[in-house]
Amino acid sequence: QVQLVESGGGLVQAGGSLRLSCAASGSIFSINAMAWYRQAPGKQRELVARITRGGSTNYADSVKGRFTISRDNAKNTWNLQMNSLKPEDTAVYYCNADINYGNDYWGQGTQVTVSS
């Protein structure tokens, strides 16, 4: 079995920073890509950031320049550094990974709330 566990959510004022972390464990042969998604009430889940094993990255336009995704392949962990946070960043954030040749796994979600 494979499990993803995430942490680091919380309450922060606009302009502040948070760092989310995700750790994968279990029967892992390979991880091709790692990502962070978010979902606000009444809205679709959206891709925030993605990074491949080789280090190529993609970001949603709304977070580009403010958020940074990173990974440690040896530890099967990845992070999302969030700077200059805005109230519209408020959502439940989920980590995600493509593991063992095309299987999607998800973390349990962590709440990020940004106040004005």
C-alpha angles and dihedrals in degrees: 000000000000125000132185118203121188134190143167104080123134148118121309137164122248111280093029132113139240133181120213122199133197129191126191122205140170132053098357121164098165142351114209099180141002128204150170124226131181137200129195122196111283094009136100121260108260135197111250103176139347134192130187126218087258093054104256111146139202128188137190110252091240093062102032110127093017105059128053127193121204137171144198108211094190092056098037090233135126137184142204115212109200118194133174090022120201131201089250089064088070108121145106108281122212129192118219138184142186101229133178099005106321107339116135120219129184137203122230095256132250127222120240116188123183117192128201 
